Amino acid sequence: MDDIIGRIHSTESFGAVDGPGVRFVVFLQGCPLRCLYCHNPDTWLSSDGREISSIELVEQIAQYKSFIGKGGVTLSGGEPLFQPDFCKAIIDGCKELGFHTAIDTSGAIPISRSKSAIDAADMLLLDIKDIDPDDCEALTGMTNENCLKTLQYCEMTQKPVWLRHVLLPEYTLNESKLNRLGEYLSHFSCVKKVELLPYHTMGLSKWDALGLTSKLKGKEPPTEKDVLWAKSILEKYNLKL
């Protein structure tokens, strides 16, 4: 593996919702998006976090090999593909150790920059923020163009994808949008699972600590009934939820 210097925010040795099995999760620093519901705004700036080499990081991960068992390693963020060479170097090192590898990404980075890291990983956890490009830009600061191109590339290469979608009342928790999303995803054989994630307010304290003003302050998360309703819409498209 190449020894690449990058920046990370933090690590988690027991990730249970970041891919199949128990995962060692690395949160990389830096993100081009400014999602209204972001729960890690402290990962936005690429100058923050701490510097580390890919070899040093993989050596740290290797200490958890017996603990991770049949799980693996997930690179998250921030946006991990914001540092594509660093990302690929970590994946290469983890695969040498026999770890299953995943990238948790918004797909916001152009495929011309991200493809080498995507090719190296065993799977992607891909977050479609909004099926409508203009609404996606209002929600995140960018359209969904790069994200959809990333999914199309995964279909072409048959890279397994777990598709993630945040349910945000008055934004994505919308019958028309959910039907459009379901119809769109039904054409992709690379999508092995769809996860609907209800918006939550746990990140608001970080916004306050950073002196940021959240437009979603006071907005209630979707109810369990809302989530079941959204799932019932996507189930019509024979998607695995």
N, C-alpha and C positions, 0 to 999 in steps of 0.2 A: 504494500500500500504506500501511496505517496504521503509525505509528512507535510500537511497543509495547516497553516495557522488560521484560526477562525475565532469567532466570539460566540459564547453561549450565555444564556441567562441563568439556567439552573438545570438540575437533573432530578429525576425521580426513580427510585429503585423498584417501586412496586406499582406499576400502572396497570389498572384492570379494565380500562375503557379505551385503550389506545391501540387496538388491533387484537389478533387472536392470542389467547393465553395471557400469562403475566408478562409485562413488558418493562424493560428499562427504557425510560423516556428521557431524551435530551431536548431541552427547549433552547433552540438557537435564537440569537439576537438579531433584530432587524426585521422590518416588515414594510412593504410599500402601501398597504391598505390602512385605512382608518375606520374600521367597522364601528358602527354606532353601538353595537352590543359587545364589543371586545372586552374580554375579562382578563387580558394580559397587556394593557397599554404600556406597561413598563418594559415590554419587549420591542416596542416600535423603533427606537433609535438605534442605528447600527453602531454608534459610538459607545453605547452603554454595555453592560454585561462585563464578562471577563474573558481575556484572551487565553487560548489554550491550543496546543497542537493536536492534530488528529491522532497521532500515535499515543500521546499522553492520555487522551480521552478514551481511546479504545482499551488501553491498559487498565484504566479505571473500570470500564464496563466488564472486562474479562474477569474481574474479581467476583462478579455476580453470576458466573456461568451456571453453577449448580443450583442457584436460587431461582434463576429465570426458567430453568427446565425446558419445557416444550414451547415456551412463549417466544420472546425475541426482543428486538430493539426497535424503538420508534423514534424518528426524528421529527420534532414538532417545533413550535415557536410561539410568537413571531411567525415568520415564514421561512422554513428551513432552506427552500430553494433560492432564497435571496443570497445565500452563500453556496452556490452549486458545487464548486470544486471541493470545498470543505466537506460538504454533505456527502459527495461521492467517496472521498477518502475515508470517512467514518464508516460508510456502508461497506466498502472494500475490506477494511480491517475487521469489521464484525463478521462478514461472510467467511473470512479466513478462519475465524474461530467457530464457525458452524452456526451462527445466530441467524434466525429468520429476521429480515429487515423490512421496515415499512417507513413511508414518508407521509406525515400528516400535513397536507398542503391546501392552500386556497387555489392553487393553479394560476396565481396572478403573474408569475414569471413567464416570459415568452418561452415557448418550447425550444427555440434555438439555443437558449441558455441552460434550460433545465433538463434536456433530454438525456444527457450522459448520466446524471444522478438517477433519473427515473429508470433508465435502462438497468442500472446496477441494483436497484431495490427489488425486493420480492413482491411488494404490493404498494398501492397508494390508498391513503384515506383522503378522499378528495371532497372538498366542501364547495358545493354550488351555493353561493350566497343568495342569489335571486335569479330566476329564469328570465326576467326581463332586463335587457342591458342597461336601459336608462335608470330603472329603479335600483339596479345593482350599483350603479355609480352613485346614486343618492345615498345608498346604505353604506357603501364601503369606500367611496372615492375613486373607484375604477369600474369600468364595465365588466361584463362576464366573458368578454371575447377570449382572453388568454386561458381562462378556466375551461371553456368549452373546447378550445383547441387542444388542451391537455387531455381531456377525456377522449377526444377523437383520436389522438395519438395512442392512448392506451388501448383503444379498440383496435387500431391498426396493428399494434404489437402484441395484442392480447395480454396486456399487463393487468392482473387482477386488481379491481377497484372496489373499495367500500365507499359508497357515496354518502356524504353527510349533508344535512340541510337543517338550518336553525329555523324553528317556528317562532316568528316574532309577530304578535298581534298588530294589525293595521299595516303590516309590511308583507311578510311572506305567508302568514296564516290567512290564506285567501283561496277560495274554492277554484277560481279560474286559474290562478297561478299553479296550484297543486295539480290540477288536471293537465296543464301544459307541461309541467315538470314530469309527471308520470308518463305522458305520451312520448316525450323526448327520450327519457331514459329507457323506455321499452325497446328501443332499437339497438341497445348496447349490450352485447353478450359479455363484455369484460366486467360489467357491474354485477358483482356477486352478492351484494347486500346493500340495503338502503337504511340509514339510521336517521330518524327524525329527532332532533335535539331541541327540547323546549328552551326558549330564552330564559335566562336566570339573572338575578341581580347581584350575584356574589362578587362581581368585579367592580361594582360601583365604588367601593371603599378605595380601590386603587386609583380610580379617576380623581376622587377627592384628594387623596394623598399627593397626587401629581399636580394638583391645581387645575385639573381639567373639568370642564362642564359637560355632563352627559345630557344629550337631548332626550334620553329615555328615562331620566330620573322620574320616579313616580309611576312608570308604566308597570302594570302587573304582568307576571309571567302567564303563559297559557295554562288552562286547567287540564287535569287529566282527561276530562271529556273532550276538550279541544284536540289533544294529541291523538286520542282514539279516532276522532272524526277525520283528522288529517290522514291517519294511517288507512282508514277505510277507503279514502279516495285513491291513494296510490296502489292499494291492493287490487283495484280494478284493472291495473296494467300488468298484472302478474309479476310484480317486483317482489323480491325477497326482503321482508322487513323484520 
